[in-house]
Each structure stands twice: as structure tokens, then as C-alpha cells.
């Protein structure tokens, strides 16, 4: 018996070791997004030209060229570099007083860690004399950088960072490009309300983890405020593969719609099993998974599933839709951005790249509006900003959650089969960006 | 109030899965029973079974159930190879040596698998329809998996009790020295038994792959379940493994109806510890 227990003990310890020691996958594309395009050449200051006066400004940020965030960070930086290229082609930022600003990008590798981010942002501010800052990729790193930017009173545009909490700390200089996590699923609720006034019952099932719980904790009161009844509100563990019992519970609650999910694996599994069991709901909207191309592997189970995305190449924002919404338009059109990105990098941009470009664009516009590079004036311009770009609407909260994005909406894509039976995912919401008629209700 | 229909549906869902859990655990328990080795490469081998069936299906269009036969055979050969390379030399050393040896195999499979397949989840897109009886929706893939698990178990019993080679396996398991004196080539029998264990694991993996998505790391979950199941049923006892699998499956089906899903592992492992304390030989005892 004692020997048995000893063996049992070792066994459990080792099994747990085995579970824990599973190596994190090597980043598939480890090629660092090297500064292949050197940051803007220090502009040749035409010493004696009467007008215009040319001034150089430094835009600082860190990129995750190593570590776990390389892939997304690379896209974001590429988007930003494309913005810079377009800006240089246009001759720089022109201020009303005739001054021309040439922007120089200055960045370092943050190794995907918060510690490096904080050291490097201090360096960017003190040694490189950065005039403005852009955030690194991811909520965690952006949050770490925001502390430094705020301490030194520098404006930082955050992109690739959806967390709400950064903007609830009273910061005055941080401005968010991404739609915050709390609004990831609210659009799906609006969609449901618009499509079906009779839909009343919503089941919210979600992964027990920070991002997803943040999203659903905001979605639940929103759904209730819109007159829906939340008939099931329950989390499941990260890594769940068997949703069988859960689905039985969902069926017993007889919802009209299911929203929630978490990340790719659990979300796609849930979608697949909901389909297999023919759960009779009219709408399914899940986080993250439907926005990933591999979701198409689900085949028929993917059809009709809705997912939020910050931006898609098929987005229909245009000067016309801006006019319809009564907003000014600024920057390139969606097509111009997509084709320029494709020409430069050889593939379609995703929302990480679009966010990078938009961060530069928003700063550019704010400087133009301010007519100055002074922090306070640019800050005031950002606070006043309300416009439409290829990336969607941009408007910042100026109240308690200062700097939080309140204009930009998620786009919602819905999987469907095209005429030849291939799975595609056109945007179906918001209406301004709609590329196809939504499938509603689901036929299951 | 939860209607009885939900309980019944969840119980049946759980039991169907339980057969497959039991099959996986049988692989672990067989190796323990015959050679007193705890195979820590059990999980990755389950994952290899998943990938085997997936690759045949996705790239060669082989029906997953046909592919399962191929994978079972490959699992057998792979097990013999692992035995020859990693296990045989340390077989008579203390338990820790075999644990470490099989753990190394575990790490190697996971490392290679991660490099080859990354950890992007894969899916086998197959549907065999469904059968609806009142509140109970039975999925074709799961019914077939349970059926396959039962058939394989039956086959294993026929093999162990009705064939010469099977009898040799049992002889080596009960007393290796005596078996050798009777002229049984124990090394070959041990290698074969190890192969048989990995074959069961790979087959279980292949069946699981027809209804759950997986990565090369997915085996870990089923490995842990296998340990619990073996202890439930009695280590070294294949019938016990099947019974343990059914109990675990039923628990996984029923607990979430009454409690949040997070409680499932808590209750499962509580059971594991209680059994180790109160009935270390398992429900059915060692064979």
C-alpha cells in the first residue's frame, strides 16, 4: 500500500509536470520585423528655403520583434510604416502657418515584455526626445507603456489594445484606437434587436478568463437594458472540448440567441457542437474564433455564425457613408489602404495592420487640427475629434474614461457559403459597413 | 428546475464518451499490468492517434474509421519501437527510471509535434447524422465511437484469453521469471504488450478526433483522465478501466447540470484522492 501510494504520488506529480511542461509553440514566423525600411530619413533640411520651414518630429514606440507577440506586432508596425510612407509621399504634415513636419519613427524591440516596454518608453522620451508615442501591441504592454507616457505627459495613441481598464485610471494623454473589450458583443445585441423584435431570450456562455469575462460582464447589462432576458449566464473552463452537458443546459433554457465564447479553440468547438446537436437558436455570435480564417474548417457548422472584428478588408466605410452619418472623412479609402498594403507586403492586411495605420493617421489629423506639435494643443484636438476613416469612426471619451474609444464600432462578420460552396465571411453589421444581407434566423 | 430529460440526455452523452475514455485508460492499465511501467507518453500517443486519423482523412481522403485500423497498426509498431529504445533497458530499474524514460518520450513527441503541426487546433469534419429520441440527441460519431470502443475491448479479451500470444502476455504479467522458464520469449512479449497499450491509446485518440478538435497537446487531458480512471477501476485491470471510464463520463455529464462546470475537475480529483486513501486497489481490484 505504501509503495503504491508512493508510486501514485510520483505519478500525479509527473503527470502534472507533463501537463505544465508542454512547451509553448515556437512563434511560427520568428522573422523579426526588422527595421527594413529605416525610419524616415532625417529630412534634408533645406537650409535657406524661405518657406516652408521644415521641422522634424519623432514618433516613438516599441515593437515586439522577439517573444510571443511578434506576429501581431509585426503587422501593426507594417501598418504604421505604410502610413509614414504615404505621409512622406504627400510631403509631410502641413501646418496652417506653412511649417512642414517630417515624421521620424523611432522604435526598439520590447521582447514582448512589460519590463522592457517601460524601460524603452523612458528612453524614447528622455534620450530620443520623442514628441508623440504609439503603444506596443497587446493590452498588457500598452497598459505598461501608458503609465510611462502619462508620467511624462506625452500623448500616446494606443492600438492593438482593447482592454477597458487602461482608460479607467484617470490618464489624460492616452487615446485608444481599438474598440474596447466591453463593446465586443454589444453590436451583436443591436443586430439581434434590429433583425427580430420578437427575440427576447439570450444565453451567454463564455470562457472563464479575463478578456472574455470582461466582454460578457459588459454585454449582460447591455442586453438587459435593451429589453432582453439573459436566460443562462455561465462560464466554462479554458480548454473545454466537451460542451455536451453545457449544450443540454442551453437547450433547456430555450434561448433565441447564444452569445459569448472566448478564444479560437473553445469557440470553434462550441460552434461545432451546437451545430451537431441542432440547437434551435436564431443567432450565434462568438468572440475571436469566427474572425480566424481556420474557422472555415468547421464546414457547415460555421455557416451563420457571427463574430466581431476590429476591422476587415471588406469593410464598407467610405466618404459616402461618412456623409450619411454626418461626419468628416479623413485619409485613404479602404481600397486604397488594402491595395497599398498588398503591394508593399504581398498579402491582405488584417485588423492589426489597419490599427497601426489608423494610429498614425489619427495623430496626423490631430496635429493638423491643432496647427502645432504642442502636447496640450494636440490633446485638445484629439478630444474634439469625431471623424470617419477607412478604419471606421474615431471619437474619444473625454469624461471619466478619458481617451477610451467610443466612436469606433466592431464590424460583425458572418460565415456563409458562396455560390460555389466556399466559405466566406462578409460583414453584416453595422449597416454602414454591410457587405451582404445577413442570414437570420439560422436554419437549424 | 431542470427537467429529467436534461439529466437523461446528459447521462447518455457522458456514458458514450465514457466508453472512449475507458478505451484510452485501458492502454495505460495494460502496460502497467504487464510490466509495472507507468507510461507517461500515454497522452502524446493519444494525440498522435488523433493526428494520424486526421492526416489520413484530410490529405488522403481516408474514411476516419478505416484510418483507425491503419493507425491502430501503426500504434502497435510505434509502441514496440518505444519499448525497444526507451523502456527495455530500464525495465528492471526503480520505477522512477521508467517514469523518466517515458516522460522523455512524451517531451520528444510533443516537441516534434509542435514543430511539425504547430498548436493550431485541427478538426475532422465528419458527420454521421443524429438520432433524436425525446429529449436525447445521439450523435452518430459518438455512437460509433462507443461501439468501436466496446468492440476493441471485446477483441482485447478474446485475444488475452483465447490466443496463445495472449496467454503468453498474461503469463509474463503474472510471473515473468516463471514464464521465461516455460520458454516464453519474455522480451518479445513485453515489447508486444507495450505496443498493444499504445495501440489502444492511439485508437482512442483516433476516435476522439472524430468529435473533438485537438492539438498535439490535447492528449494531456485524456492522460490525466486515464490515471483517474485506472485508479477508479483498479490499475492493471482492463474491465475496471472500462467501468472507470463510464463512471467518469457519467460524472462529467451530470455534474455540470447541477453545478458550474468548474467543479468537474474538483470532484473528479477528490474522488481520485479518496479512492487512493480508502480503496487503493480500485473498485474492481488488480486483476
HADDOCK unambig.tbl for C-alpha pairs under 7 A between the chains (distance, minus, plus):
assign (segid A and resid 15 and name CA) (segid B and resid 224 and name CA) 6.83 0.50 0.50
assign (segid A and resid 19 and name CA) (segid B and resid 220 and name CA) 5.80 0.50 0.50
assign (segid A and resid 22 and name CA) (segid B and resid 217 and name CA) 6.95 0.50 0.50
assign (segid A and resid 25 and name CA) (segid B and resid 114 and name CA) 6.07 0.50 0.50
assign (segid A and resid 25 and name CA) (segid B and resid 118 and name CA) 6.28 0.50 0.50
assign (segid A and resid 25 and name CA) (segid B and resid 119 and name CA) 6.37 0.50 0.50
assign (segid A and resid 236 and name CA) (segid B and resid 261 and name CA) 5.91 0.50 0.50
assign (segid A and resid 236 and name CA) (segid B and resid 262 and name CA) 6.69 0.50 0.50
assign (segid A and resid 237 and name CA) (segid B and resid 262 and name CA) 6.25 0.50 0.50
assign (segid A and resid 241 and name CA) (segid B and resid 212 and name CA) 6.07 0.50 0.50
assign (segid A and resid 244 and name CA) (segid B and resid 13 and name CA) 6.67 0.50 0.50
assign (segid A and resid 245 and name CA) (segid B and resid 10 and name CA) 5.29 0.50 0.50
assign (segid A and resid 245 and name CA) (segid B and resid 253 and name CA) 5.32 0.50 0.50
assign (segid A and resid 245 and name CA) (segid B and resid 256 and name CA) 6.30 0.50 0.50
assign (segid A and resid 245 and name CA) (segid B and resid 257 and name CA) 6.80 0.50 0.50
assign (segid A and resid 246 and name CA) (segid B and resid 256 and name CA) 6.90 0.50 0.50
assign (segid A and resid 248 and name CA) (segid B and resid 6 and name CA) 5.91 0.50 0.50
assign (segid A and resid 248 and name CA) (segid B and resid 10 and name CA) 6.63 0.50 0.50
assign (segid A and resid 249 and name CA) (segid B and resid 6 and name CA) 6.94 0.50 0.50
assign (segid A and resid 249 and name CA) (segid B and resid 257 and name CA) 6.63 0.50 0.50
assign (segid A and resid 252 and name CA) (segid B and resid 6 and name CA) 6.92 0.50 0.50
assign (segid A and resid 265 and name CA) (segid B and resid 121 and name CA) 6.31 0.50 0.50
assign (segid A and resid 269 and name CA) (segid B and resid 212 and name CA) 6.97 0.50 0.50
assign (segid A and resid 269 and name CA) (segid B and resid 213 and name CA) 6.51 0.50 0.50
assign (segid A and resid 277 and name CA) (segid B and resid 137 and name CA) 6.55 0.50 0.50
assign (segid A and resid 297 and name CA) (segid B and resid 123 and name CA) 6.74 0.50 0.50
assign (segid A and resid 298 and name CA) (segid B and resid 125 and name CA) 6.29 0.50 0.50
assign (segid A and resid 299 and name CA) (segid B and resid 125 and name CA) 6.88 0.50 0.50
